[in-house]
Amino acid sequence: MEKTRLSSSEKIIFLHSTDLCAGLSAEVTEAISSITEECNYEADEILFHEGDTGDSLYLLVDGGVSIQKDETSILMITQPGICIDEMAILEKNTARSATVKATEATKLLRILRHDFIDLLEWDFQAIEGVFRMLNAKLRSDLKSLSTNIGEEAACQESMRIAKTVQQSVTTK
């Protein structure tokens, strides 16, 4: 991946495509753009470790990251615009819940918590984007959970049917 920096207009266009800024005024999106820091990581480079103090969120521009617990990858993120560790923007001095590692050359935009809080003092509309982003993540997590529960229920039903079939075969 080229390490060309995003222009101001490219950053604003990108931000408008994210849950964080979708629907916000151009003025607020420009203000958010002004507090972002572009970060580039090489493959296998760690963004942060589980247990580190969270002081910022990241928006994936290009590339991919792996979310890891106990050195096991539990989630791969490759979709541009996805937010990583949005909880760090809401809670001060919260420990990171997982390690995040670049899986390839990766470009992200980083927003420091204190800069975002300062922005909220200027225009509270920015919090709308955070709520939208958290809502989207909650919906995704619930969908994933219900899918997993559905798969588990289907597996249990299959086991019940198999047991019934086995019992009927062995009793004949």
Buried (B, 14 or more C-beta within 10 A) or exposed (E): BEEEEBEEEEBBEBBBEBBBBBEBEEEBBBBBBEBBEEBBBEEEEEBBEBEBEBBBBBBBBBBBBBBBEEEEBEEEBBEBBBBBBBBBBBEEEBEBEBBBBBBBBBBBBBBBBEBBEEBBEEBEBBBBBBEBBBEBBEEEEEEEEEEEEEEEEEEEEEEEEEEEEEEEEEEE
